[in-house]
Amino acid sequence: MKTLILSLLSLVTMAWGWEVFSSVAPADASTWWLARQQALHLSGLLSVAMMSLVMFLATRPAWLETPLGGMDRIYRTHKWAGITAVAFAAAHWLIEMSDDILKAMVGREGRVDKEKFTGFLEVLRDLAEDMGEWAIYAVLAMLVITLWKKFPYRAWRMLHQAMPVLYLMLAFHAALLVPTNYWAQPVGLLLGALLLAGVYGAVASLRKVIGKSRQVIGQVVLVEDLPGDVCAVRCRLNASWHGHRAGQFAFVTFEGREGAHPFTIASADQGDGAIDFQIKALGDYTRGLAQRLQVGQSVRVEGPYGRFDLSRRHHKADQIWIAGGIGVTPFLAWLESLQPNPQQAPSANLHYCTRNQATDSLAQRLIQLCATLPSVRLSIHDASQGANLKAHTLGATGKSEIWFCGPTGLGQSLREGLKAMGVTPRFHQEAFEMR
């Protein structure tokens, strides 16, 4: 995530720098006014670059899963690129507003003249300036709502659908107000490519074709309301479903007006189109889902996505698998996929953290699956009994490989604990946060 964002920011900055140092500044321009103008240009370029990345990643490009480490990390990059874009947009707006401050400090003398246009082009530029300002206010509000986790998901999703329109407004603003000499420079070529990528993503979103080629229709064949606020759902998909690898997830639409939600596939692929989901009541939509779903109703599944894949494990590393709560679902799929050939199962220590084992139906399923896999050693950490998992109990070394899926806080605590111990194993963590 950081590598992609920092690389793009660096590339845009270098292209801007090339233009700055290869051009000749007006002889009568003040240093202060020149600095303001270049800061205005750079902040605008960086904001548009990040927003274009946001819109392109929103198309769920499956071909980027391998280099970026999975669709979960693509969405994490999407989120932080959006936050970065808004930060640069805010800086751009503040620099624009600094006009009066500079006038008071150094006067109008040495101010850089604006490019002059006439006729319809001047009208378009005025419109682009206004649209950019309106869009900045809107994306700032959107960022606040996105970071406010208590804001209802359904309402957020509806508001989020305005993002393609806001991006097109910002793209119009950038294309019309960027200095005309940029288009003959590397910075202009880069900006053009970014705008094309962003517009592609925005149009795809508005046309509602994102992920359409990976969507499959099926039916709900089983619904169970399990203890612990878990809804177990089995779906049977049509023949166009090409299967999945254990540990992957899919975007599932049970109700058209609600839209798609990401859920880990909690079963191994058997080649019959059947897939299971174990859905925890964690929000306004998943709460009461078992009562709303009915056997026989239609379901649309898009995917599969993700790289939390058992086949990617390092075969010479000591395997440590850690699941927290509903984060056990990819491991259920892993264990189920190993059932036909138990002798081929890797040697692994599996740690499952639960609030109360006595009422946890997933814990019982885990015990059943591990019973036939002698090489997988299961440890259940029951918080109700004071058995909380700590880094020092993992027995990790520099040769270990940890696969973690669970609450972010638990993952961070284990990472920090291992670091304090001076142990740096490979740590694979499902970044399952789409908002």
QUIKA-V808375 format. One record per residue. N is the residue number from 0. RES is the residue in three letters. SS is DSSP state (H for helix, E for strand, C for the rest). PSI is psi in whole degrees, 0 to 359 (none if undefined). BURIAL is # if it has 16 or more other C-alpha atoms within 10 Angstrom, else .. Layout:
BEGIN
n=N res=RES ss=SS psi=PSI burial=BURIAL
n=N res=RES ss=SS psi=PSI burial=BURIAL
END
This chain:
BEGIN
n=0 res=MET ss=C psi=304 burial=#
n=1 res=LYS ss=H psi=321 burial=.
n=2 res=THR ss=H psi=314 burial=.
n=3 res=LEU ss=H psi=313 burial=.
n=4 res=ILE ss=H psi=313 burial=#
n=5 res=LEU ss=H psi=324 burial=.
n=6 res=SER ss=H psi=316 burial=.
n=7 res=LEU ss=H psi=319 burial=#
n=8 res=LEU ss=H psi=319 burial=#
n=9 res=SER ss=H psi=318 burial=.
n=10 res=LEU ss=H psi=316 burial=#
n=11 res=VAL ss=H psi=318 burial=#
n=12 res=THR ss=H psi=319 burial=#
n=13 res=MET ss=H psi=320 burial=.
n=14 res=ALA ss=H psi=319 burial=#
n=15 res=TRP ss=H psi=317 burial=#
n=16 res=GLY ss=H psi=322 burial=.
n=17 res=TRP ss=H psi=316 burial=.
n=18 res=GLU ss=H psi=319 burial=#
n=19 res=VAL ss=H psi=313 burial=.
n=20 res=PHE ss=H psi=346 burial=.
n=21 res=SER ss=H psi=352 burial=.
n=22 res=SER ss=C psi=162 burial=.
n=23 res=VAL ss=C psi=121 burial=.
n=24 res=ALA ss=C psi=149 burial=.
n=25 res=PRO ss=C psi=136 burial=.
n=26 res=ALA ss=C psi=328 burial=.
n=27 res=ASP ss=C psi=9 burial=.
n=28 res=ALA ss=C psi=138 burial=.
n=29 res=SER ss=C psi=145 burial=#
n=30 res=THR ss=H psi=319 burial=.
n=31 res=TRP ss=H psi=315 burial=.
n=32 res=TRP ss=H psi=325 burial=#
n=33 res=LEU ss=H psi=318 burial=#
n=34 res=ALA ss=H psi=318 burial=.
n=35 res=ARG ss=H psi=316 burial=#
n=36 res=GLN ss=H psi=316 burial=#
n=37 res=GLN ss=H psi=324 burial=.
n=38 res=ALA ss=H psi=323 burial=#
n=39 res=LEU ss=H psi=314 burial=#
n=40 res=HIS ss=H psi=313 burial=#
n=41 res=LEU ss=H psi=315 burial=#
n=42 res=SER ss=H psi=322 burial=#
n=43 res=GLY ss=H psi=318 burial=#
n=44 res=LEU ss=H psi=316 burial=#
n=45 res=LEU ss=H psi=322 burial=#
n=46 res=SER ss=H psi=314 burial=#
n=47 res=VAL ss=H psi=322 burial=#
n=48 res=ALA ss=H psi=314 burial=#
n=49 res=MET ss=H psi=319 burial=#
n=50 res=MET ss=H psi=325 burial=#
n=51 res=SER ss=H psi=320 burial=#
n=52 res=LEU ss=H psi=318 burial=#
n=53 res=VAL ss=H psi=311 burial=#
n=54 res=MET ss=H psi=323 burial=#
n=55 res=PHE ss=H psi=317 burial=#
n=56 res=LEU ss=H psi=336 burial=#
n=57 res=ALA ss=C psi=344 burial=#
n=58 res=THR ss=C psi=359 burial=#
n=59 res=ARG ss=C psi=60 burial=#
n=60 res=PRO ss=C psi=103 burial=.
n=61 res=ALA ss=H psi=332 burial=#
n=62 res=TRP ss=H psi=346 burial=.
n=63 res=LEU ss=H psi=357 burial=.
n=64 res=GLU ss=H psi=319 burial=#
n=65 res=THR ss=H psi=307 burial=.
n=66 res=PRO ss=H psi=330 burial=.
n=67 res=LEU ss=H psi=354 burial=#
n=68 res=GLY ss=C psi=18 burial=#
n=69 res=GLY ss=C psi=159 burial=#
n=70 res=MET ss=H psi=330 burial=#
n=71 res=ASP ss=H psi=321 burial=#
n=72 res=ARG ss=H psi=331 burial=#
n=73 res=ILE ss=H psi=317 burial=#
n=74 res=TYR ss=H psi=328 burial=#
n=75 res=ARG ss=H psi=321 burial=#
n=76 res=THR ss=H psi=319 burial=#
n=77 res=HIS ss=H psi=315 burial=#
n=78 res=LYS ss=H psi=310 burial=#
n=79 res=TRP ss=H psi=332 burial=#
n=80 res=ALA ss=H psi=322 burial=#
n=81 res=GLY ss=H psi=317 burial=#
n=82 res=ILE ss=H psi=317 burial=#
n=83 res=THR ss=H psi=319 burial=#
n=84 res=ALA ss=H psi=316 burial=#
n=85 res=VAL ss=H psi=323 burial=#
n=86 res=ALA ss=H psi=315 burial=#
n=87 res=PHE ss=H psi=326 burial=#
n=88 res=ALA ss=H psi=319 burial=#
n=89 res=ALA ss=H psi=318 burial=#
n=90 res=ALA ss=H psi=319 burial=#
n=91 res=HIS ss=H psi=315 burial=#
n=92 res=TRP ss=H psi=318 burial=#
n=93 res=LEU ss=H psi=321 burial=.
n=94 res=ILE ss=H psi=320 burial=#
n=95 res=GLU ss=H psi=320 burial=.
n=96 res=MET ss=H psi=348 burial=.
n=97 res=SER ss=C psi=358 burial=.
n=98 res=ASP ss=H psi=310 burial=.
n=99 res=ASP ss=H psi=326 burial=.
n=100 res=ILE ss=H psi=317 burial=.
n=101 res=LEU ss=H psi=323 burial=.
n=102 res=LYS ss=H psi=319 burial=.
n=103 res=ALA ss=H psi=328 burial=.
n=104 res=MET ss=H psi=311 burial=.
n=105 res=VAL ss=H psi=356 burial=.
n=106 res=GLY ss=C psi=177 burial=.
n=107 res=ARG ss=C psi=342 burial=.
n=108 res=GLU ss=C psi=132 burial=.
n=109 res=GLY ss=C psi=5 burial=#
n=110 res=ARG ss=C psi=139 burial=#
n=111 res=VAL ss=C psi=126 burial=#
n=112 res=ASP ss=C psi=142 burial=.
n=113 res=LYS ss=C psi=153 burial=.
n=114 res=GLU ss=C psi=141 burial=.
n=115 res=LYS ss=C psi=133 burial=.
n=116 res=PHE ss=C psi=161 burial=.
n=117 res=THR ss=C psi=166 burial=.
n=118 res=GLY ss=H psi=215 burial=.
n=119 res=PHE ss=H psi=327 burial=.
n=120 res=LEU ss=H psi=322 burial=.
n=121 res=GLU ss=H psi=323 burial=.
n=122 res=VAL ss=H psi=317 burial=.
n=123 res=LEU ss=H psi=321 burial=.
n=124 res=ARG ss=H psi=320 burial=#
n=125 res=ASP ss=H psi=318 burial=.
n=126 res=LEU ss=H psi=318 burial=.
n=127 res=ALA ss=H psi=322 burial=#
n=128 res=GLU ss=H psi=316 burial=#
n=129 res=ASP ss=H psi=318 burial=.
n=130 res=MET ss=H psi=321 burial=#
n=131 res=GLY ss=H psi=319 burial=#
n=132 res=GLU ss=H psi=315 burial=.
n=133 res=TRP ss=H psi=317 burial=.
n=134 res=ALA ss=H psi=322 burial=#
n=135 res=ILE ss=H psi=316 burial=#
n=136 res=TYR ss=H psi=318 burial=.
n=137 res=ALA ss=H psi=317 burial=.
n=138 res=VAL ss=H psi=330 burial=#
n=139 res=LEU ss=H psi=316 burial=#
n=140 res=ALA ss=H psi=321 burial=.
n=141 res=MET ss=H psi=322 burial=#
n=142 res=LEU ss=H psi=317 burial=#
n=143 res=VAL ss=H psi=317 burial=.
n=144 res=ILE ss=H psi=321 burial=#
n=145 res=THR ss=H psi=319 burial=#
n=146 res=LEU ss=H psi=343 burial=.
n=147 res=TRP ss=C psi=93 burial=.
n=148 res=LYS ss=C psi=338 burial=.
n=149 res=LYS ss=C psi=352 burial=.
n=150 res=PHE ss=C psi=129 burial=.
n=151 res=PRO ss=C psi=136 burial=.
n=152 res=TYR ss=H psi=318 burial=#
n=153 res=ARG ss=H psi=315 burial=.
n=154 res=ALA ss=H psi=320 burial=.
n=155 res=TRP ss=H psi=318 burial=#
n=156 res=ARG ss=H psi=319 burial=.
n=157 res=MET ss=H psi=318 burial=.
n=158 res=LEU ss=H psi=323 burial=.
n=159 res=HIS ss=H psi=337 burial=.
n=160 res=GLN ss=C psi=347 burial=.
n=161 res=ALA ss=C psi=348 burial=#
n=162 res=MET ss=H psi=319 burial=#
n=163 res=PRO ss=H psi=321 burial=#
n=164 res=VAL ss=H psi=316 burial=#
n=165 res=LEU ss=H psi=321 burial=#
n=166 res=TYR ss=H psi=316 burial=#
n=167 res=LEU ss=H psi=325 burial=#
n=168 res=MET ss=H psi=317 burial=#
n=169 res=LEU ss=H psi=323 burial=#
n=170 res=ALA ss=H psi=319 burial=#
n=171 res=PHE ss=H psi=317 burial=#
n=172 res=HIS ss=H psi=312 burial=#
n=173 res=ALA ss=H psi=315 burial=#
n=174 res=ALA ss=H psi=325 burial=#
n=175 res=LEU ss=H psi=331 burial=#
n=176 res=LEU ss=H psi=351 burial=#
n=177 res=VAL ss=C psi=142 burial=.
n=178 res=PRO ss=C psi=136 burial=.
n=179 res=THR ss=H psi=332 burial=.
n=180 res=ASN ss=H psi=346 burial=.
n=181 res=TYR ss=H psi=326 burial=#
n=182 res=TRP ss=H psi=345 burial=.
n=183 res=ALA ss=H psi=7 burial=.
n=184 res=GLN ss=C psi=163 burial=.
n=185 res=PRO ss=H psi=325 burial=#
n=186 res=VAL ss=H psi=325 burial=#
n=187 res=GLY ss=H psi=319 burial=#
n=188 res=LEU ss=H psi=318 burial=.
n=189 res=LEU ss=H psi=317 burial=#
n=190 res=LEU ss=H psi=318 burial=#
n=191 res=GLY ss=H psi=317 burial=#
n=192 res=ALA ss=H psi=318 burial=.
n=193 res=LEU ss=H psi=318 burial=#
n=194 res=LEU ss=H psi=320 burial=#
n=195 res=LEU ss=H psi=317 burial=.
n=196 res=ALA ss=H psi=318 burial=#
n=197 res=GLY ss=H psi=318 burial=#
n=198 res=VAL ss=H psi=321 burial=#
n=199 res=TYR ss=H psi=312 burial=#
n=200 res=GLY ss=H psi=319 burial=#
n=201 res=ALA ss=H psi=316 burial=#
n=202 res=VAL ss=H psi=319 burial=#
n=203 res=ALA ss=H psi=321 burial=#
n=204 res=SER ss=H psi=315 burial=#
n=205 res=LEU ss=H psi=327 burial=.
n=206 res=ARG ss=C psi=354 burial=.
n=207 res=LYS ss=C psi=44 burial=.
n=208 res=VAL ss=C psi=4 burial=.
n=209 res=ILE ss=C psi=127 burial=#
n=210 res=GLY ss=C psi=7 burial=#
n=211 res=LYS ss=H psi=324 burial=.
n=212 res=SER ss=H psi=346 burial=.
n=213 res=ARG ss=H psi=14 burial=#
n=214 res=GLN ss=E psi=140 burial=#
n=215 res=VAL ss=E psi=140 burial=#
n=216 res=ILE ss=E psi=144 burial=#
n=217 res=GLY ss=E psi=196 burial=#
n=218 res=GLN ss=E psi=150 burial=#
n=219 res=VAL ss=E psi=124 burial=#
n=220 res=VAL ss=E psi=349 burial=#
n=221 res=LEU ss=E psi=135 burial=.
n=222 res=VAL ss=E psi=127 burial=#
n=223 res=GLU ss=E psi=133 burial=.
n=224 res=ASP ss=E psi=103 burial=#
n=225 res=LEU ss=E psi=158 burial=#
n=226 res=PRO ss=C psi=152 burial=.
n=227 res=GLY ss=C psi=20 burial=#
n=228 res=ASP ss=C psi=43 burial=#
n=229 res=VAL ss=E psi=132 burial=#
n=230 res=CYS ss=E psi=118 burial=#
n=231 res=ALA ss=E psi=126 burial=#
n=232 res=VAL ss=E psi=131 burial=#
n=233 res=ARG ss=E psi=133 burial=#
n=234 res=CYS ss=E psi=149 burial=#
n=235 res=ARG ss=E psi=119 burial=#
n=236 res=LEU ss=E psi=160 burial=#
n=237 res=ASN ss=C psi=180 burial=.
n=238 res=ALA ss=C psi=345 burial=.
n=239 res=SER ss=C psi=352 burial=.
n=240 res=TRP ss=C psi=122 burial=#
n=241 res=HIS ss=C psi=15 burial=.
n=242 res=GLY ss=C psi=176 burial=#
n=243 res=HIS ss=C psi=164 burial=#
n=244 res=ARG ss=C psi=142 burial=#
n=245 res=ALA ss=C psi=129 burial=#
n=246 res=GLY ss=C psi=351 burial=#
n=247 res=GLN ss=C psi=168 burial=#
n=248 res=PHE ss=E psi=173 burial=#
n=249 res=ALA ss=E psi=158 burial=#
n=250 res=PHE ss=E psi=122 burial=#
n=251 res=VAL ss=E psi=132 burial=#
n=252 res=THR ss=E psi=107 burial=#
n=253 res=PHE ss=C psi=327 burial=#
n=254 res=GLU ss=C psi=124 burial=.
n=255 res=GLY ss=C psi=318 burial=.
n=256 res=ARG ss=C psi=338 burial=.
n=257 res=GLU ss=C psi=328 burial=.
n=258 res=GLY ss=C psi=187 burial=.
n=259 res=ALA ss=C psi=144 burial=#
n=260 res=HIS ss=E psi=143 burial=.
n=261 res=PRO ss=E psi=130 burial=#
n=262 res=PHE ss=E psi=140 burial=#
n=263 res=THR ss=E psi=139 burial=#
n=264 res=ILE ss=E psi=119 burial=#
n=265 res=ALA ss=C psi=20 burial=#
n=266 res=SER ss=C psi=158 burial=#
n=267 res=ALA ss=C psi=158 burial=#
n=268 res=ASP ss=C psi=125 burial=#
n=269 res=GLN ss=C psi=2 burial=.
n=270 res=GLY ss=C psi=8 burial=.
n=271 res=ASP ss=C psi=8 burial=.
n=272 res=GLY ss=C psi=4 burial=#
n=273 res=ALA ss=E psi=131 burial=#
n=274 res=ILE ss=E psi=145 burial=#
n=275 res=ASP ss=E psi=148 burial=#
n=276 res=PHE ss=E psi=139 burial=#
n=277 res=GLN ss=E psi=107 burial=#
n=278 res=ILE ss=E psi=117 burial=#
n=279 res=LYS ss=E psi=140 burial=#
n=280 res=ALA ss=C psi=93 burial=#
n=281 res=LEU ss=C psi=354 burial=.
n=282 res=GLY ss=C psi=187 burial=.
n=283 res=ASP ss=C psi=333 burial=.
n=284 res=TYR ss=C psi=313 burial=.
n=285 res=THR ss=C psi=339 burial=#
n=286 res=ARG ss=C psi=122 burial=#
n=287 res=GLY ss=C psi=13 burial=.
n=288 res=LEU ss=H psi=323 burial=#
n=289 res=ALA ss=H psi=329 burial=#
n=290 res=GLN ss=H psi=335 burial=.
n=291 res=ARG ss=H psi=331 burial=.
n=292 res=LEU ss=C psi=147 burial=#
n=293 res=GLN ss=C psi=141 burial=#
n=294 res=VAL ss=C psi=134 burial=.
n=295 res=GLY ss=C psi=345 burial=.
n=296 res=GLN ss=C psi=156 burial=.
n=297 res=SER ss=E psi=149 burial=#
n=298 res=VAL ss=E psi=145 burial=#
n=299 res=ARG ss=E psi=127 burial=#
n=300 res=VAL ss=E psi=130 burial=#
n=301 res=GLU ss=E psi=127 burial=#
n=302 res=GLY ss=E psi=205 burial=#
n=303 res=PRO ss=E psi=162 burial=#
n=304 res=TYR ss=E psi=166 burial=#
n=305 res=GLY ss=C psi=155 burial=#
n=306 res=ARG ss=C psi=20 burial=#
n=307 res=PHE ss=C psi=73 burial=#
n=308 res=ASP ss=C psi=125 burial=#
n=309 res=LEU ss=H psi=327 burial=#
n=310 res=SER ss=H psi=346 burial=.
n=311 res=ARG ss=H psi=1 burial=.
n=312 res=ARG ss=C psi=153 burial=#
n=313 res=HIS ss=C psi=116 burial=.
n=314 res=HIS ss=C psi=341 burial=.
n=315 res=LYS ss=C psi=0 burial=.
n=316 res=ALA ss=C psi=150 burial=#
n=317 res=ASP ss=E psi=123 burial=#
n=318 res=GLN ss=E psi=127 burial=#
n=319 res=ILE ss=E psi=118 burial=#
n=320 res=TRP ss=E psi=132 burial=#
n=321 res=ILE ss=E psi=125 burial=#
n=322 res=ALA ss=E psi=137 burial=#
n=323 res=GLY ss=E psi=116 burial=#
n=324 res=GLY ss=H psi=229 burial=#
n=325 res=ILE ss=H psi=351 burial=#
n=326 res=GLY ss=H psi=359 burial=#
n=327 res=VAL ss=H psi=344 burial=#
n=328 res=THR ss=H psi=316 burial=#
n=329 res=PRO ss=H psi=329 burial=#
n=330 res=PHE ss=H psi=328 burial=#
n=331 res=LEU ss=H psi=317 burial=#
n=332 res=ALA ss=H psi=318 burial=#
n=333 res=TRP ss=H psi=308 burial=#
n=334 res=LEU ss=H psi=322 burial=#
n=335 res=GLU ss=H psi=323 burial=#
n=336 res=SER ss=H psi=338 burial=#
n=337 res=LEU ss=H psi=350 burial=#
n=338 res=GLN ss=H psi=320 burial=#
n=339 res=PRO ss=H psi=332 burial=.
n=340 res=ASN ss=H psi=74 burial=.
n=341 res=PRO ss=H psi=328 burial=#
n=342 res=GLN ss=H psi=342 burial=.
n=343 res=GLN ss=H psi=359 burial=.
n=344 res=ALA ss=C psi=138 burial=#
n=345 res=PRO ss=C psi=159 burial=#
n=346 res=SER ss=C psi=123 burial=#
n=347 res=ALA ss=E psi=150 burial=#
n=348 res=ASN ss=E psi=117 burial=#
n=349 res=LEU ss=E psi=122 burial=#
n=350 res=HIS ss=E psi=126 burial=#
n=351 res=TYR ss=E psi=122 burial=#
n=352 res=CYS ss=E psi=123 burial=#
n=353 res=THR ss=E psi=153 burial=#
n=354 res=ARG ss=C psi=322 burial=#
n=355 res=ASN ss=C psi=106 burial=.
n=356 res=GLN ss=H psi=326 burial=#
n=357 res=ALA ss=H psi=330 burial=.
n=358 res=THR ss=H psi=12 burial=.
n=359 res=ASP ss=C psi=104 burial=#
n=360 res=SER ss=H psi=331 burial=.
n=361 res=LEU ss=H psi=329 burial=#
n=362 res=ALA ss=H psi=319 burial=#
n=363 res=GLN ss=H psi=320 burial=.
n=364 res=ARG ss=H psi=321 burial=.
n=365 res=LEU ss=H psi=316 burial=#
n=366 res=ILE ss=H psi=317 burial=.
n=367 res=GLN ss=H psi=316 burial=.
n=368 res=LEU ss=H psi=320 burial=#
n=369 res=CYS ss=H psi=337 burial=#
n=370 res=ALA ss=H psi=332 burial=.
n=371 res=THR ss=C psi=5 burial=#
n=372 res=LEU ss=C psi=84 burial=#
n=373 res=PRO ss=C psi=333 burial=.
n=374 res=SER ss=C psi=351 burial=#
n=375 res=VAL ss=E psi=112 burial=#
n=376 res=ARG ss=E psi=115 burial=.
n=377 res=LEU ss=E psi=133 burial=#
n=378 res=SER ss=E psi=125 burial=.
n=379 res=ILE ss=E psi=127 burial=#
n=380 res=HIS ss=E psi=105 burial=#
n=381 res=ASP ss=E psi=108 burial=#
n=382 res=ALA ss=H psi=329 burial=.
n=383 res=SER ss=H psi=342 burial=.
n=384 res=GLN ss=H psi=9 burial=.
n=385 res=GLY ss=C psi=12 burial=.
n=386 res=ALA ss=C psi=83 burial=.
n=387 res=ASN ss=C psi=137 burial=.
n=388 res=LEU ss=C psi=131 burial=#
n=389 res=LYS ss=C psi=157 burial=.
n=390 res=ALA ss=H psi=321 burial=#
n=391 res=HIS ss=H psi=343 burial=.
n=392 res=THR ss=H psi=352 burial=.
n=393 res=LEU ss=C psi=335 burial=#
n=394 res=GLY ss=C psi=28 burial=.
n=395 res=ALA ss=C psi=148 burial=#
n=396 res=THR ss=C psi=180 burial=#
n=397 res=GLY ss=C psi=343 burial=.
n=398 res=LYS ss=C psi=3 burial=.
n=399 res=SER ss=E psi=159 burial=#
n=400 res=GLU ss=E psi=120 burial=#
n=401 res=ILE ss=E psi=131 burial=#
n=402 res=TRP ss=E psi=119 burial=#
n=403 res=PHE ss=E psi=136 burial=#
n=404 res=CYS ss=E psi=116 burial=#
n=405 res=GLY ss=C psi=195 burial=#
n=406 res=PRO ss=C psi=140 burial=#
n=407 res=THR ss=H psi=320 burial=.
n=408 res=GLY ss=H psi=320 burial=.
n=409 res=LEU ss=H psi=315 burial=#
n=410 res=GLY ss=H psi=317 burial=#
n=411 res=GLN ss=H psi=320 burial=.
n=412 res=SER ss=H psi=318 burial=.
n=413 res=LEU ss=H psi=319 burial=#
n=414 res=ARG ss=H psi=313 burial=#
n=415 res=GLU ss=H psi=322 burial=.
n=416 res=GLY ss=H psi=317 burial=.
n=417 res=LEU ss=H psi=320 burial=#
n=418 res=LYS ss=H psi=319 burial=.
n=419 res=ALA ss=H psi=331 burial=.
n=420 res=MET ss=C psi=352 burial=.
n=421 res=GLY ss=C psi=21 burial=.
n=422 res=VAL ss=C psi=130 burial=#
n=423 res=THR ss=C psi=72 burial=#
n=424 res=PRO ss=C psi=164 burial=#
n=425 res=ARG ss=E psi=135 burial=#
n=426 res=PHE ss=E psi=106 burial=.
n=427 res=HIS ss=E psi=122 burial=#
n=428 res=GLN ss=E psi=127 burial=#
n=429 res=GLU ss=C psi=116 burial=#
n=430 res=ALA ss=C psi=63 burial=#
n=431 res=PHE ss=C psi=68 burial=#
n=432 res=GLU ss=C psi=104 burial=.
n=433 res=MET ss=C psi=356 burial=.
n=434 res=ARG ss=C psi=none burial=.
END
